[in-house]
Amino acid sequence: MAKKTIQIKNRYTEEIIFECEAESIKEAVEIAIMKKANLSEANLRKANLSEADLWKADLWKANLSEANLSEANLRKANLRKANLSEADLREADLWKANLSEADLWKANLSEANLSEANLSEADLNCIFYNTKVNLSQRKYITEDTDLFKIVEESSSNLKENKVEKKDE
């Protein structure tokens, strides 16, 4: 695939916030992050970022609606107030990601790792299946469900605990 000029624009002003030569939007975003570019308020709507390395990315208020972020590394990413509505986050690693006030309406978080992620005031009207959360997050998200794997509170290597329901 030939390289082309790819521009990442501000979702509100349409101003170019990052530009580079890359083969895909995924590559351009990874280059931006590697160069420590601030992608706050970036318009990445419908972007294919599957398996992208977005570790510590600053995506505050970014528009990632309908984006494919399946299997992406979003560890310690700042996704505060980001629009992730209808995003595909299946198997994404969101360990210690800041998702406070994020819009996750209809986002698919199946088998994602949300362990130690900040979910305060996030819109959690989303799809969870086999998602990795710690015990305190599970209580915050929902009272009683079998849709989650519980991981140790202080574990970044995701040791799973077996949780058994008690008969009342």
Backbone as a ProteinNet text record, in pm:
[ID]
protein_1_A
[PRIMARY]
MAKKTIQIKNRYTEEIIFECEAESIKEAVEIAIMKKANLSEANLRKANLSEADLWKADLWKANLSEANLSEANLRKANLRKANLSEADLREADLWKANLSEADLWKANLSEANLSEANLSEADLNCIFYNTKVNLSQRKYITEDTDLFKIVEESSSNLKENKVEKKDE
[TERTIARY]
84.1	0	89.1	58	136.6	103.7	206.1	185.5	117.5	36.6	-32.6	-36	-65.3	-75.8	-208.2	-198.2	-317.4	-321.7	-437.2	-457.8	-557.8	-524	-617.4	-664.6	-796.4	-854	-927.6	-940.2	-1017.3	-1165.1	-1233.3	-1373.7	-1466.1	-1427.2	-1512.7	-1477.4	-1347.9	-1305	-1258.4	-1234.7	-1181.7	-1036.3	-973.2	-831.7	-748.6	-639.9	-550	-469.2	-477.5	-399.8	-278.1	-277.7	-160.9	-168.8	-52.3	-44.4	84.4	76.4	195.9	172.1	279.5	271.3	254.6	149.8	122.9	38.4	35.7	-44.1	-190.4	-216.9	-353.5	-372.4	-497.9	-527.8	-469.4	-471.4	-413.8	-265.7	-193.4	-50.6	-28.6	-110.6	-98.3	-122.4	-222.8	-252.1	-138.1	-85.2	27.3	151.3	175.8	287.9	264.3	142.4	109.2	134.8	94.6	114	261.7	333.3	476.9	548.9	499.8	559.4	498.7	418	352.9	263.6	200.8	106.3	-18.4	-75	-198.2	-315.2	-385	-499.3	-632	-626.1	-749.3	-841.5	-968.4	-1072.3	-1053.3	-974	-953.1	-1080.2	-1100.5	-1213.3	-1163.1	-1189.4	-1149.6	-1273	-1383.3	-1509.9	-1493.7	-1537.9	-1535.1	-1393.1	-1291.8	-1153.3	-1130.6	-1053.7	-1015.8	-884.5	-895	-778.8	-764.5	-813.8	-805	-658.9	-629.8	-496.1	-394.2	-439.9	-348.3	-285.5	-162.6	-94.3	-118	-215.4	-255.1	-222.4	-116.8	-74.5	-47	-108.8	-94.8	-140.2	-223.8	-273.2	-360	-344.9	-430.9	-543.3	-657.1	-773.5	-891.8	-860.9	-962.2	-1059.2	-1186.7	-1294.5	-1284.9	-1208.2	-1197.7	-1327.9	-1356.9	-1473.1	-1426.2	-1456.4	-1422.7	-1550.5	-1659.2	-1785.6	-1773.5	-1826.6	-1826.3	-1686	-1583.8	-1446.8	-1426	-1336.9	-1298.6	-1171.6	-1187.9	-1076	-1057.9	-1106.3	-1095.4	-948	-917.4	-782.8	-679.3	-723.1	-630.3	-571.3	-448.5	-383	-414.6	-507.2	-546.9	-509.5	-405.7	-360.9	-320	-371.1	-341.3	-378.7	-463.7	-507.5	-604.2	-598	-692.1	-808.4	-919.3	-1040.8	-1151.8	-1110.9	-1207.8	-1294.5	-1425	-1525	-1518.9	-1454.9	-1449.1	-1583.4	-1614.6	-1734.9	-1695.3	-1733.8	-1706.1	-1836.5	-1940.2	-2069	-2057.7	-2111.3	-2111.6	-1971.9	-1870.9	-1734	-1719.3	-1633.3	-1602	-1475.8	-1493.5	-1381.7	-1361.9	-1406.9	-1391.3	-1243.7	-1215.5	-1080.7	-979.9	-1026.5	-935.7	-880.9	-757.6	-695.1	-704.7	-795.7	-821.2	-773.7	-672.4	-620.5	-574.6	-627.5	-597.3	-629.3	-714.1	-756.3	-853.2	-850.8	-944.4	-1064.5	-1175.1	-1299.4	-1405	-1360.3	-1457.4	-1533.8	-1663.4	-1756.4	-1755.6	-1699.2	-1698.9	-1837.7	-1870	-1996.8	-1972.2	-2019.8	-2002.7	-2135.5	-2228	-2359.1	-2343.5	-2394.7	-2390.8	-2249.5	-2148.7	-2012.8	-2006.2	-1925.5	-1909.5	-1779.6	-1793.9	-1679.2	-1661.6	-1710.2	-1698.3	-1552	-1521.6	-1388.7	-1281.5	-1323.2	-1227.4	-1172.9	-1056.8	-997.7	-1020.6	-1110.5	-1137.8	-1079.1	-994	-936.5	-864.8	-902.8	-846.9	-875.2	-965.8	-1004.2	-1095.3	-1086.4	-1172.1	-1301.2	-1410.7	-1540.3	-1637.4	-1586.3	-1676.9	-1754.2	-1883.6	-1977.6	-1976.8	-1923.4	-1928.2	-2068.8	-2112.1	-2239.2	-2214.2	-2259	-2230.6	-2345.1	-2421.4	-2527.7	-2462.3	-2386.4	-2307.4	-2319.2	-2250.3	-2254.8	-2132.2	-2154.4	-2046.2	-2063.6	-1960.1	-1963.1	-1822.2	-1807.6	-1679.6	-1572.8	-1615.3	-1524.8	-1449.1	-1320.9	-1238	-1248.3	-1302.5	-1316	-1275.2	-1244.4	-1218.3	-1350.5	-1348	-1471.9	-1544.6	-1472	-1538.9	-1601.8	-1540.8	-1599.9	-1727.6	-1726.6	-1844.9	-1963.6	-1941.5	-2050.6	-2097.6	-2006.4	-2040.8	-2122.5	-2087.1	-2152.2	-2289.9	-2296.9	-2422.5	-2418.8	-2532.1	-2538.4	-2510.1	-2570.5	-2556.7	-2562.5	-2451	-2446.5	-2334.2	-2344.5	-2238.8	-2158.2	-2171.7	-2108.3	-1962.4	-1909.4	-1774.8	-1682.9	-1554.1	-1450.3	-1391.1	-1380.7	-1326.4	-1175.6	-1099.2	-954.6	-912.7	-794.3	-745.8	-737.4	-769.5	-772.2	-641	-527.9	-400.5	-318.7	-380.8	-307.2	-312.6	-196.2	-192.6	-174.7	-147.1	-130.3	-256.4	-365.5	-499.1	-515.6	-472.4	-498.3	-646.4	-712.2	-856.1	-888.9	-987.5	-1039.7	-1166.6	-1186.2	-1310.2	-1412.9	-1521.8	-1626.8	-1745.9	-1785.4	-1899.3	-2016.4	-2134.4	-2255.3	-2295.5	-2338.6	-2386	-2536.8	-2585	-2729.7	-2786.3	-2892.9	-2955.2	-3070.6
-117.7	0	124.7	219	341.5	438.8	512.6	614.2	735.6	798.9	919.7	1016	1139.6	1238.2	1218.2	1198.6	1179.8	1292.3	1354.2	1463.7	1420.1	1451.9	1431.2	1570	1586.8	1719.3	1726.9	1847.9	1875.7	1851.6	1780.7	1745.7	1866	1975	2092.9	2200.6	2223.6	2335.8	2294.2	2164.6	2111.2	2153.6	2215.9	2251	2123.9	2121.1	2005.9	2006.5	1895.4	1887	1795.8	1711.9	1629.3	1587.1	1582.9	1543.8	1465.9	1358.2	1280	1194.8	1134.6	1038	900.5	829.9	697.2	617.1	486.8	399	393	424.5	413.6	510.8	533	617.7	555.2	423.3	353.7	388.6	379.5	411.6	559	647.4	790.7	819.6	756.4	776.7	722	606	549.3	639	698.4	792.1	914.5	966.7	1083.9	1055.1	939.4	903.4	883.8	820.2	800.5	935.9	1034.6	1169.6	1254.9	1188.5	1253.9	1371	1358.2	1459.9	1456.3	1570.8	1582.3	1563.1	1453.1	1423	1455.5	1544.2	1590.2	1649.2	1615.2	1663.9	1618.4	1514.7	1463	1399.7	1413.4	1348.5	1218.4	1107	974.6	886.7	950.9	880.6	776.2	655.4	541.7	497.8	542.6	504.2	357.1	290	151.3	152.4	136.2	136	0.2	-102.1	-237	-274.2	-326.6	-370.8	-256.4	-132.9	-18.3	-8.2	42.4	67.6	212.7	234.1	368.1	389.3	326.2	333.3	477.9	523.1	658.2	768.2	735.2	835.1	938.7	1064.4	1170.9	1193.3	1130.9	1137.5	1203.6	1299.5	1372.6	1438	1414.8	1469.2	1428.6	1324.8	1279.7	1213.8	1223.8	1157.2	1024	916	780.7	700	769.8	699.9	610.7	491.1	389.8	347	380.8	340	193.3	129.1	-8.5	-3.5	-29.8	-31.8	-172.1	-271.1	-408.6	-446.5	-509.4	-556	-443.4	-318.3	-205.6	-197.2	-148.6	-122.9	20.8	36.7	168.3	182.1	110	116.2	258.6	306.6	440	553.4	525.7	629.5	725.4	851.5	951.2	959.6	899.6	900.1	976.2	1066.6	1145.2	1226.9	1217.2	1287.7	1250	1138.6	1094.4	1036.6	1050.7	990.8	855.3	748.9	611.4	539.5	616.5	554.6	465	346.1	244.5	200.9	228.9	184.9	36	-28.8	-170.3	-177	-210.5	-220.5	-365.1	-459.8	-600.6	-634.1	-695.6	-739.7	-625.3	-502.1	-388.5	-390	-344.7	-337.1	-193.1	-169.9	-37	-27.9	-105.7	-107.3	33	83.2	215.9	329.7	305.8	412.7	505.6	632.6	728.5	739.7	679.2	682.5	767.1	852.7	933	1024.1	1026.3	1105.7	1067.9	952.1	907	858	873.7	825.5	688.1	583.8	446.2	387	473.6	428.1	328.7	209.6	100.8	56.7	93.5	44.7	-103.5	-177.2	-319.9	-340.1	-373	-395.5	-543.4	-630.1	-773.4	-813.8	-884.1	-936	-827.1	-702.6	-593.3	-599.1	-539.6	-529.1	-387.9	-374.8	-245.4	-239.4	-334.3	-340.3	-209.9	-152.5	-28.2	94.7	81.5	197.4	289.3	419.1	517.4	529.2	483.9	484.4	585.4	677.7	769.3	855.2	857.8	935.6	900.1	783.7	738.9	689.1	708.4	653.9	507.4	418.8	276.2	199.3	262.5	194.9	125.1	21.1	-45.4	-196.6	-267.3	-412.6	-467	-546	-611.7	-762.3	-832.6	-978.1	-1024.9	-1091.7	-1147.2	-1038.5	-920.2	-806.8	-820.2	-784.1	-794.6	-665.2	-676.9	-563.9	-611.1	-516	-556.8	-556.5	-611	-629.6	-498.8	-393.2	-265.4	-207.7	-227.8	-180.2	-258.2	-386.8	-467.7	-416.7	-384	-332.5	-197.7	-118.4	13.8	1.7	-94.4	-110.5	-175.2	-282.1	-354.3	-437.2	-460.4	-531.5	-680.5	-749.1	-894.2	-941	-988.9	-1037.8	-1139.2	-1224	-1319.8	-1277.1	-1153.3	-1108.6	-1068.8	-1072	-1022.7	-1128.8	-1115.7	-1190.8	-1095.7	-1138.6	-1053.8	-1076.9	-969.1	-977.4	-912.8	-945	-890.6	-738.8	-672.5	-526.2	-461.7	-514	-447.7	-518.9	-598.7	-678.9	-619.1	-596.1	-551.7	-670.7	-787.8	-906.8	-991.1	-937.9	-995.1	-1137.7	-1163.2	-1293.1	-1298.8	-1398.8	-1408.4	-1478.2	-1426.8	-1489.6	-1563.3	-1678.8	-1750.9	-1699	-1647.7	-1593.9	-1688.6	-1737.7	-1828.5	-1756.5	-1777.9	-1720.9	-1802.3	-1732.3	-1799.5	-1814	-1930	-1951.9	-1880.9	-1806.5	-1733.7	-1810.4
0	0	0	-83.1	-95.9	16.7	58.5	162.1	100.9	182.5	139.7	258	230.3	336.8	409.5	539.9	622.2	723.7	733.2	827.3	933.5	1057.6	1168.5	1208	1205.8	1229.2	1362.3	1411.7	1531.3	1500	1586.9	1561.7	1563.6	1626.4	1637.7	1536	1513.6	1429.7	1291	1271.4	1145.6	1118.9	1216.9	1202.6	1204.9	1128.7	1126.7	1256.5	1331.6	1455.2	1440.5	1335.7	1305.1	1159.4	1095.9	954.7	933.8	855.6	825.1	700.6	652.9	543.8	606.9	569.8	625.9	528.7	550.5	465.5	508	635.9	688.2	803.5	841	956.3	1081.9	1091.2	1206.5	1219.2	1113.1	1115.7	1151.4	1095.9	1124.9	1273.3	1331.4	1473.8	1559	1522.6	1598.3	1588.5	1472.9	1456.7	1544.7	1542.6	1624.5	1771.8	1817.8	1958.1	1989.1	1898.5	1917.2	1928.9	1854.9	1858.9	1970.5	2055.6	2169.6	2127.6	2012.7	1966.5	2053.3	2074.9	2151.6	2055.6	2070.3	1983.4	2051.4	2150.6	2214.8	2109.4	2120.3	2029.7	1884.4	1863.1	1727	1673.1	1543.7	1477.9	1416.8	1485.5	1438.8	1420.7	1387.2	1366.8	1256.4	1284.2	1191.9	1153.9	1226.1	1194.5	1227.1	1143.5	1170.3	1247.4	1378.4	1466.8	1534.6	1469.2	1521.6	1543.6	1663.3	1702.9	1711.1	1713.1	1720.4	1858.7	1862.1	1989	2027.1	2115.7	2157.8	2305.6	2351.7	2490.8	2529.1	2636	2690.5	2593.9	2497.9	2402	2471.9	2431.9	2484.7	2384.6	2412.5	2324.5	2396	2482.2	2556.5	2458.6	2478.7	2395.1	2247.3	2216.3	2077.3	2033.5	1904.2	1848	1790.2	1861.5	1817.8	1794.5	1768.1	1745.6	1622.6	1635.6	1529.1	1486.5	1564.7	1531.8	1567.2	1494.3	1524.2	1608.5	1737.5	1832	1889.5	1817.5	1867.2	1881.2	1994.3	2027.4	2034.8	2046	2056.7	2197.3	2205	2332.5	2372.3	2464.7	2514.3	2661.8	2702.9	2842.2	2876.2	2987.9	3040	2943.9	2848.1	2753.4	2822	2782.4	2832.5	2734.8	2771.9	2690	2761.9	2849.5	2926.6	2830.3	2848.9	2767.4	2618.9	2586.2	2446.3	2403.9	2275.9	2219.3	2163.1	2233.3	2190.5	2156.9	2126.2	2096.6	1973.3	1986.7	1881.5	1838	1919.1	1888.5	1918	1842.3	1863.3	1948.6	2075	2169.5	2215.4	2134.3	2170.7	2191.6	2305.8	2342.9	2353.3	2361.7	2379.6	2521.7	2536	2667.9	2716.8	2810.6	2865.7	3010.7	3046	3182.4	3220.4	3330.4	3383.8	3286.9	3188.9	3097.6	3170	3134.7	3191.8	3099	3140.6	3063.5	3134.3	3226.6	3300.3	3204.2	3222.3	3141.2	2992.8	2958.2	2818.5	2778.5	2652	2597.7	2536.6	2604.2	2557.2	2508.9	2468	2422.7	2307.8	2327.1	2229.5	2190.4	2267.6	2241.3	2276.8	2204.1	2230.6	2308.5	2437.5	2525.2	2557.6	2471.7	2495.9	2508.1	2617	2646.1	2657.5	2676.9	2697.1	2839.2	2858.7	2991.7	3044.1	3139.3	3202.4	3343.2	3375.7	3508.7	3542.4	3655.7	3707.8	3620	3524.5	3441.9	3522.9	3495.7	3560.7	3479.5	3537.8	3469.6	3531	3612.2	3681.2	3582.2	3602.2	3521.6	3372.6	3338.1	3198.6	3166.5	3041.9	2996.3	2964.2	3053.7	3039.5	2976.3	2891.4	2817.9	2698.6	2730	2627.1	2641.5	2555.9	2552.7	2625.2	2729.5	2801.6	2787.3	2758	2767.1	2799.4	2910	2950.8	2965.3	3005	3021.4	3152.7	3151.5	3271.1	3351.2	3471.7	3563.4	3702.2	3790.7	3928.1	4004.5	4124.3	4199.4	4226.4	4260	4287.1	4160.9	4045	3920.1	3888.1	3911.7	3882.7	3962.6	4089.8	4172.9	4120.7	4067	4014.1	3885.6	3802.7	3672.8	3688.7	3766.5	3781.7	3909.4	3966	4093.2	4080	3984.2	3977.6	3832.9	3783	3645.9	3631	3533.5	3503.1	3380.1	3339.8	3216.5	3232.6	3355.1	3377.6	3435.1	3404.8	3473.6	3575.6	3699	3804.1	3813.1	3813.4	3825.2	3956.5	4003.6	4130.1	4122.7	4233.6	4240.5	4197	4239.8	4213.5	4107.3	4027.1	3930.3	3790.8	3733.4	3594.4	3501.7	3558.4	3474.7	3469.7	3520.6	3504	3554.7	3677.1	3737.9	3770.3	3719.1	3738.3	3868.7	3937.4	4058.1	4021.5	4080.2	4057.3	4155.7	4105	4189.7	4183.3	4299.8	4305.5	4368.9	4315.3	4373.3	4494.7	4599.4	4719.5	4710.6	4749.2	4753	4874.5	4852.6	4963.7	5020.6
[MASK]
++++++++++++++++++++++++++++++++++++++++++++++++++++++++++++++++++++++++++++++++++++++++++++++++++++++++++++++++++++++++++++++++++++++++++++++++++++++++++++++++++++++++

